[in-house]
Amino acid sequence: MIIYNVTINIDDSVHDKWFSWMMEKHIPEVMETGKFFKAKIVKVLIVEEMGGTTYAIQYFAESMEKLQAYYNEDAPRLREEGARLFGDKMLAFRTEMELIKEFKMV
């Protein structure tokens, strides 16, 4: 399993608009691509020197091929809207991770 993690710091001046857009439009649109089977959004609890609020959105794909298909077929269009709406009020970086093993309490 591949985890595509997008960490975003959003400026307080656009936080509420951005959060609504993420929850109601962007994340659902990413999921509608069919490339991911699950997504999670979490708030990062460390206070950033630059201010704002930081979130991590994790999208779960069955394979690297599915993630690559997302990059090729969907990512440019979906990223463009965020850049257009929030510009320099949003700082994002992306990380690809492979799940090795999951531990759970029995």
Beta strands, then each sheet from edge to edge (+ up, - down):
strand 1: 2-10
strand 2: 38-43
strand 3: 53-61
strand 4: 90-98
sheet 1: 2+ 3- 1+ 4-
end
